[in-house]
Amino acid sequence: MNGIADWIDKRAFITPGRIALIDEKRQLTYREMSAEINRYAHMLEVRYGLQPGERIGIWATNSIEYLMLLFAIAKLGCIAVVLNVRLTPSELEYQLNDSGSRLLIVETAFRQEAESILASTEVQQVLWFDQGEGSRQQLPEQAAAYPSDLLRREGVAGDTPFIICYTSGTTGKPKGAVLTQENMFWNAVNNVLALELTSFDKSLTLLPLFHIGGIGLFALPTLFAGGTVIVPHRFDPVKTLQLIEEHRVTIVMGVPTIYDFIRKSPNFPTTNLDSIRWFYCGGAPCPHELIQSYLDRGVPFAQGFGMTETSPTVFMTSREDYGRKIGSIGKPVMFCDIRVVDERGEDVGPGEIGELWIKGGNVMQGYWNRPEATAESFHDGWLLTGDLVTQDEEGFVTIIGRKKDMIISGGENIYPLEVEQVISQLPAVDEVAVVGVADAKWGEVPVAAIAVKRGHELHADDVKLYCQKRLAKYKVPVRIDFVNELPKNATGKIDKKTIKADFMKEEQHG
C-alpha cells in the first residue's frame, strides 16, 4: 500500500467528481484522470509491450499528460527516466544509454534533436506526441482506443523503482538517483503533514516535471491529499499571477529566480493573493530581501530544503515560525531524521558547523548502475549530503554551503554563502557567486562574480569596502568581476565550476 500505482483509482472511488488537474486546455476530475491513466497504461502495455522494470524516457515540457504518464508507468511497474529538456542532445544521449531506456516518449517540439541521437542509443521504440491543441498526436487522442478499466499488475510493491532522476553533474558525469514508489509515498506524507494539505488545496506547479521538485513539490502530495494541481505549460510571471487569482491557488512552490520574476511583474502589487496559504522556496539560498518583499505583501513565504536523492523534501518551516526564522530552512519533516556531524562522524553542538546526514523512507534506493557511488554516499544507512549546516538550540537548521565549495585560506575556513549573502544586500546586486582560486601565499583566496541590476552601477572598491565593514578581512573577495549574467547549469543553478574556471583562465592570461 506504500506505492503510488493505485492512488488515483482510489481517489476516483472516494471523490470521483472533484477536480484533480487543470491546464490551459482542460480540467479533469479524479474519475476522468483515473480513466485516462488506465488508457495510457493499457496503451504502453499493449502497443509497446512494456514489462516491469523497463525504463521509459520522457522528453517533454510540463503538462497534465506528463503527470498522468508517470502514474501509468507506476501501474506497469516500469521506471520513468525524466529528461531535462534544457540539456544538449549529447547529454540526453548519455542518460538514455546509461539508463538503458527502451521506449522514449517525446514531445514533437524536440523531434529534430531526438532524431539526431536515436541511432546512438538503445531506444527501440518512440512515442511522439504534440502539446498543440486539436492535434491528432496528443496523448489523449492516441490512447482513446484503449480501455479505461482498472489495470493492476501483480508485484508492484512499494520498493519498486519508479523514477531515475539525474543529478546536475557539475563534477563528472551525472548520476541517476533511483527513487522508488515508496519514496514518493513518504515524500507525500511528509508534505501533507508539514503543509497541512487538504482536498481544498490548489497547488500551482511552476517547477519542471523533469525535476524531482516539480513532481514532489507539490504535485504528487496534492493529489495524494485529494486536492487540485494546476499545470501551466511554461512559466510566465504575468500568467502565474493570473492563475493564482483566477483559480484561488493556495500553494505555490518556486526557486528564488522564479519568485524574483514574479515580484518584478507589474501585476504583483495589485494581484489578489488572499487565497495563498504558502509561497514556498527551495533549490538555492533565497536572499532575505526577496523573502521580505513577499512578507511585505502580507503572504506567508518560507524556505525549505530538499534533494533529488530525498524525493525531495527534508526540511520545512511551520506557519508559526516562518516570520521569525527568516533564512532558516526550518526543521526536518515528520518521517525524516537528520544528523549534523563533524569530520569524524560525531554529532556537533548547537551553532557548530557540520555536514548534514539524512535518513528516512524518502531517501533514494541508490544511484543507477553506480554501486561505488552509492556506497560512498551512505554510512550506516545515513545519506551523506555534502551540505554544511548549523542547527540552533530550537532545532532550526541553516545552510552554510557545500562542503566541496568551502575555501581554506591561510588555514581559515571561508563559507562562500556567508560572503554572498553580505554582497547580495547591496541594492545594485542582482546575482553573486563567490568561489576560491589558488593563491601562492594563502593557498586559496575568495573571488566574486557579480551581475548588476539593469540601470544600476557598482564598483569593485564599493563592494570591498561594504564587505570589510561586515566580514573578517580574510573573507573579503580579493578580486571582483562584473558580468551580464552568471552562468547556470541545466537545472538553473549557478554554475560555480564554470565561474572558477573563468577566474583561473584570467589569472593565467593576466
C-alpha positions in Angstrom: 0.0 0.0 0.0 3.0 2.3 0.2 3.3 2.6 -3.6 1.6 5.2 -5.7 0.3 3.0 -8.5 -3.3 3.0 -7.3 -3.6 6.4 -5.7 -5.7 8.0 -8.4 -8.0 5.0 -8.8 -8.6 5.1 -5.1 -9.3 8.9 -5.2 -11.6 8.3 -8.2 -13.6 6.0 -5.9 -13.6 8.2 -2.9 -14.1 11.6 -4.6 -14.9 11.0 -8.3 -16.3 14.4 -9.1 -13.6 16.5 -7.5 -11.3 18.5 -9.9 -7.8 16.9 -10.0 -5.9 18.6 -12.8 -6.1 21.9 -14.6 -4.1 23.3 -17.5 -4.6 25.8 -20.3 -6.7 23.4 -22.4 -9.0 21.5 -19.9 -9.6 20.2 -16.5 -10.1 16.7 -15.3 -12.0 15.2 -12.3 -10.4 12.3 -10.4 -12.7 9.9 -12.2 -11.6 11.3 -15.6 -8.0 11.3 -14.6 -8.2 7.7 -13.4 -9.7 6.6 -16.7 -7.1 8.4 -18.8 -4.2 7.0 -16.7 -5.6 3.5 -17.3 -5.8 4.1 -21.0 -2.2 5.3 -21.1 -1.2 2.2 -19.1 -3.0 -0.2 -21.5 -1.5 1.6 -24.5 2.0 1.3 -23.1 1.5 -2.4 -22.3 -0.3 -3.5 -25.5 1.3 -1.3 -28.2 4.8 -1.2 -26.8 4.9 -4.5 -24.9 6.4 -3.0 -21.7 7.4 -5.3 -18.9 8.0 -4.4 -15.2 11.4 -2.8 -14.6 11.9 -1.5 -18.1 12.9 2.1 -18.4 10.9 4.7 -20.3 12.5 8.1 -21.2 10.2 11.2 -21.1 11.4 14.2 -23.1 8.8 16.8 -22.7 7.7 20.1 -21.1 5.1 20.4 -18.4 1.5 19.2 -19.0 -1.2 17.3 -17.1 -0.5 14.5 -19.6 3.1 14.3 -18.2 1.7 13.7 -14.7 -0.7 11.0 -16.0 2.1 9.3 -17.8 4.0 9.0 -14.5 1.1 7.3 -12.9 0.6 5.0 -15.9 4.3 4.0 -15.7 3.9 3.3 -12.0 0.9 1.0 -12.7 3.1 -1.1 -15.0 5.9 -1.4 -12.5 8.2 0.4 -15.0 10.7 3.2 -14.4 10.3 6.7 -15.7 13.6 8.4 -16.8 12.7 12.1 -16.6 14.8 14.0 -19.1 15.8 17.7 -18.7 14.7 19.5 -21.9 17.4 22.1 -21.3 20.3 19.6 -21.8 22.1 19.2 -25.1 21.2 16.1 -27.3 24.6 14.5 -26.4 23.9 14.9 -22.7 20.4 13.3 -23.2 22.0 10.5 -25.3 24.3 9.7 -22.3 21.3 9.5 -19.9 19.2 7.3 -22.3 22.2 4.9 -22.7 23.1 4.9 -19.0 19.5 4.1 -18.0 19.0 1.6 -20.8 15.7 3.2 -21.8 13.9 1.0 -24.3 11.0 3.4 -25.1 11.3 7.1 -25.5 8.2 9.4 -25.2 9.0 12.7 -27.0 7.1 15.9 -27.4 7.2 16.7 -31.1 8.8 20.1 -30.3 12.0 18.1 -29.7 11.7 15.8 -32.7 14.7 17.1 -34.6 17.0 16.8 -31.6 15.6 13.4 -30.7 16.1 12.0 -34.2 19.7 13.2 -34.2 20.6 10.9 -31.4 18.2 7.9 -31.6 20.6 5.8 -33.7 23.3 6.2 -31.0 21.0 4.9 -28.2 19.4 1.6 -27.1 15.9 3.1 -27.6 13.8 0.6 -29.7 10.5 2.4 -29.9 9.4 6.1 -29.8 6.1 7.6 -28.9 5.7 11.0 -30.4 3.1 13.4 -29.0 2.1 17.0 -29.5 1.2 19.6 -26.9 -0.7 21.7 -29.5 -4.5 21.9 -29.1 -6.5 19.8 -31.6 -3.6 17.7 -32.8 -4.1 14.1 -33.5 -0.8 13.4 -31.9 -2.0 14.5 -28.5 -1.7 11.7 -25.9 -5.4 11.5 -25.1 -6.3 11.0 -28.8 -3.6 8.3 -29.2 -4.8 6.4 -26.1 -8.6 6.9 -26.8 -9.0 3.4 -28.4 -7.7 1.6 -25.3 -9.9 0.6 -22.3 -10.3 2.7 -19.3 -10.9 -0.2 -16.9 -8.6 -0.6 -13.9 -5.1 -2.0 -14.7 -3.3 -3.7 -11.9 -0.1 -5.6 -12.1 0.9 -8.2 -9.5 4.2 -7.5 -7.7 4.1 -3.6 -8.0 5.3 -3.2 -4.4 6.3 0.0 -2.6 10.0 -0.7 -3.1 9.5 -0.9 -6.9 11.8 1.6 -8.6 9.7 4.4 -10.1 11.9 7.3 -11.3 15.5 7.7 -12.4 16.3 11.4 -11.9 19.7 12.5 -13.0 21.8 14.9 -10.9 23.2 18.1 -12.3 26.6 16.6 -13.0 28.7 19.7 -12.1 31.5 17.3 -11.3 31.9 14.5 -13.8 29.0 12.6 -15.4 25.6 13.0 -13.9 24.3 10.1 -11.7 20.8 8.7 -11.9 19.1 8.7 -8.5 16.7 5.8 -8.2 13.5 6.8 -6.4 11.0 4.1 -5.5 7.2 4.3 -5.3 7.6 4.1 -1.6 10.0 7.1 -1.6 7.3 9.2 -3.3 4.7 7.9 -0.8 6.8 9.1 2.2 7.5 12.4 0.5 3.8 12.9 0.0 3.0 12.1 3.6 5.8 14.4 4.9 4.5 17.3 2.8 0.8 16.7 3.7 1.7 16.9 7.4 4.1 19.9 7.0 1.9 21.9 4.8 -1.4 20.7 6.4 -2.5 19.8 2.8 -6.2 19.0 2.4 -8.6 18.3 -0.5 -9.4 22.0 -0.6 -5.9 23.0 -1.6 -4.9 24.0 -5.1 -1.2 23.9 -5.9 0.5 25.6 -8.8 3.3 23.6 -10.5 5.9 26.0 -11.7 8.9 23.8 -11.4 9.6 21.5 -14.4 8.2 17.9 -14.1 11.6 16.6 -15.4 12.9 17.7 -12.0 12.0 16.0 -8.7 11.0 19.4 -7.4 8.2 19.6 -10.0 7.0 16.1 -9.2 7.3 16.1 -5.4 6.7 19.8 -4.7 3.8 19.7 -4.6 2.1 17.9 -7.5 2.0 14.3 -6.1 1.4 15.3 -2.5 -1.5 17.5 -3.5 -3.1 14.6 -5.5 -2.4 12.3 -2.5 -4.5 14.7 -0.4 -7.2 14.9 -3.0 -6.6 18.5 -3.9 -6.2 20.2 -7.3 -3.0 20.6 -9.3 -2.7 23.4 -11.9 0.0 22.9 -14.5 0.9 25.7 -16.9 2.8 24.6 -20.0 5.6 27.1 -19.2 6.5 29.7 -16.5 5.5 33.2 -17.2 5.3 35.7 -14.2 2.2 37.6 -15.5 0.4 34.4 -16.3 1.4 32.9 -12.9 -0.3 35.8 -11.1 -3.4 35.5 -13.3 -3.7 31.8 -12.5 -3.3 32.4 -8.7 -6.2 34.9 -8.8 -8.4 33.0 -11.3 -8.2 29.6 -9.6 -7.7 30.8 -6.0 -4.4 29.0 -5.7 -3.4 28.1 -2.1 0.1 26.8 -2.5 3.0 27.7 -4.8 6.5 26.3 -5.0 9.3 28.0 -6.7 13.0 28.8 -6.7 14.5 32.2 -6.0 14.7 33.1 -9.7 11.0 32.4 -10.2 10.0 34.5 -7.2 12.2 37.3 -8.3 10.5 37.4 -11.7 7.0 37.3 -10.1 7.7 40.2 -7.7 9.1 42.3 -10.6 5.9 41.8 -12.6 3.9 45.0 -12.9 0.9 43.0 -11.7 2.5 41.9 -8.4 1.3 44.9 -6.3 -2.3 44.6 -7.5 -3.0 40.8 -7.8 -5.3 39.4 -5.2 -3.2 37.0 -3.2 -5.7 36.4 -0.4 -6.1 32.7 -1.3 -2.4 31.9 -0.8 -1.5 29.8 2.2 2.1 29.3 1.2 4.7 30.6 -1.1 7.5 28.0 -0.6 11.0 28.5 -1.9 13.9 26.0 -2.3 16.6 24.9 -4.8 19.0 27.6 -3.8 19.6 30.1 -0.9 16.9 32.8 -1.1 18.1 36.4 -0.4 16.5 37.9 2.7 15.4 41.0 0.8 13.4 38.8 -1.7 11.7 37.0 1.2 10.9 40.3 2.9 9.2 41.6 -0.3 6.7 38.8 -0.1 6.2 39.2 3.6 5.5 42.9 3.0 2.7 41.8 0.6 1.2 40.1 3.6 1.6 36.5 2.3 3.4 33.6 4.0 6.7 32.9 2.4 9.1 30.2 3.7 12.2 28.3 2.8 12.6 24.5 2.8 15.3 22.1 1.7 15.3 19.0 -0.4 17.5 16.9 -2.7 16.9 14.8 -5.8 18.1 11.9 -3.6 15.4 12.5 -1.0 12.3 12.7 -3.2 12.9 15.7 -2.4 11.6 17.1 0.9 13.8 17.1 4.1 13.1 20.4 5.8 10.1 22.7 6.0 9.2 25.8 8.1 5.9 25.9 10.0 3.3 28.7 9.9 4.3 29.6 13.5 7.9 30.2 12.6 8.3 31.4 9.0 8.2 35.1 10.0 10.7 34.8 12.9 13.2 32.4 11.3 13.9 34.1 8.0 17.0 32.5 6.4 16.5 29.1 8.1 15.3 26.1 6.1 13.2 25.0 9.1 13.1 21.6 10.9 13.2 18.1 9.4 9.8 16.8 8.3 7.9 14.2 10.4 9.3 11.0 8.9 12.8 12.1 8.2 15.7 12.1 10.6 18.9 14.2 10.4 22.3 14.4 12.0 24.8 17.3 11.8 28.3 15.8 12.1 32.0 16.7 12.1 34.8 15.1 10.1 34.9 12.1 12.5 31.2 11.5 12.0 30.3 12.7 15.5 27.4 15.0 16.2 28.3 18.7 16.7 26.7 21.0 19.2 24.2 23.8 18.5 25.6 26.6 16.4 28.6 24.5 15.2 29.1 23.8 11.5 28.8 20.2 10.4 27.8 18.0 7.4 24.1 17.2 7.1 23.2 13.4 7.1 19.7 12.2 6.4 17.7 9.0 6.9 14.1 8.2 6.1 11.7 6.4 3.8 12.1 9.3 1.3 15.8 8.6 0.8 16.7 7.1 -2.6 17.4 3.4 -3.2 20.8 4.4 -4.7 22.4 5.5 -8.0 21.6 3.6 -11.1 24.4 1.2 -12.1 26.8 3.1 -9.7 27.4 0.7 -6.7 30.6 2.5 -5.8 29.0 6.0 -5.8 26.1 4.6 -3.8 28.4 3.1 -1.2 30.3 6.4 -0.9 27.1 8.3 -0.3 25.9 6.2 2.6 27.2 5.5 6.1 25.3 3.1 8.4 22.1 3.9 6.5 22.6 7.7 6.6 22.8 9.7 3.3 25.9 11.9 3.3 24.7 15.1 1.6 27.9 17.1 1.4 26.0 20.2 2.7 27.3 22.2 5.6 24.8 23.4 8.1 24.3 24.7 11.6 21.4 23.8 13.9 20.3 26.2 16.7 19.1 25.4 20.2 15.5 25.1 18.9 16.5 22.7 16.1 16.2 25.1 13.2 18.8 24.5 10.5 20.6 27.0 8.3 22.6 26.1 5.2 26.2 27.3 5.3 27.2 26.0 1.9 28.5 22.9 0.1 31.4 21.1 1.6 33.2 21.0 -1.8 32.8 24.8 -2.1 34.4 25.7 1.2 37.5 27.9 0.7 40.5 27.3 3.0 42.6 30.5 3.0 45.7 30.6 5.3 44.2 27.8 7.4 40.9 29.7 7.9 37.6 28.3 6.6 35.5 30.6 4.4 32.0 29.7 3.5 31.0 31.3 0.2 27.3 31.6 1.1 28.1 33.8 4.0 30.0 36.2 1.7 27.4 36.0 -1.0 24.6 36.9 1.5 26.6 40.1 2.5 27.2 41.2 -1.1 23.6 40.5 -2.1 22.4 43.1 0.4 23.8 45.8 -1.9 20.8 47.3 -3.8 22.6 47.2 -7.1 23.4 43.4 -7.0 21.2 41.1 -9.0 23.2 37.9 -8.6 26.5 37.0 -6.9 28.7 33.9 -6.7 31.9 33.5 -4.6 34.5 30.9 -5.3 38.0 30.1 -4.2 41.0 30.3 -6.5 44.6 29.2 -5.9 47.0 31.6 -4.3 50.7 31.2 -3.8 50.7 32.8 -0.4 47.4 31.8 1.2 46.7 28.5 -0.6 43.3 29.9 -1.7 41.6 33.2 -1.7 37.9 34.2 -2.3 36.9 36.0 -5.5 33.4 37.1 -6.6 31.4 37.3 -9.8 28.6 39.8 -9.7 25.7 40.6 -12.1 24.4 44.1 -11.6 20.7 45.1 -11.9 19.7 46.9 -15.0 20.0 50.7 -14.6 22.4 50.4 -11.6 26.1 51.0 -11.3 28.5 49.3 -8.9 32.3 49.4 -8.5 34.6 46.8 -7.1 36.0 49.1 -4.4 32.5 49.8 -3.2 31.8 46.1 -2.8 35.1 45.5 -1.0 34.5 48.4 1.4 31.0 47.1 2.1 32.4 43.6 2.9 35.2 45.0 5.0 32.7 46.5 7.4 30.8 43.3 7.8 33.3 40.4 7.3 36.7 39.4 8.6 39.5 40.6 6.4 40.3 37.1 5.1 36.7 36.6 3.9 36.7 39.8 1.7 37.0 38.9 -2.1 40.4 39.9 -3.4 39.0 40.2 -6.9 35.6 41.1 -8.3 34.4 40.6 -11.8 31.2 42.1 -13.2 29.2 40.0 -15.7 25.9 40.4 -17.5 24.6 37.2 -16.1 26.0 34.3 -14.0 26.3 31.0 -15.9 23.7 28.4 -15.0 23.7 24.6 -15.3 20.8 22.7 -16.9 18.7 22.8 -13.7 19.0 26.6 -13.5 21.5 26.7 -10.6 24.6 29.0 -10.7 27.5 27.0 -12.2 30.4 27.7 -9.9 32.6 25.3 -11.7 32.5 27.5 -14.8 32.9 30.7 -12.8 36.0 29.3 -11.1 37.5 28.1 -14.4 36.9 31.6 -15.9 38.7 33.2 -13.0 41.6 30.8 -13.3 41.8 31.5 -17.1 42.0 35.2 -16.4 44.8 34.6 -13.9 46.8 32.6 -16.4 46.4 35.3 -19.1 46.8 38.2 -16.7 
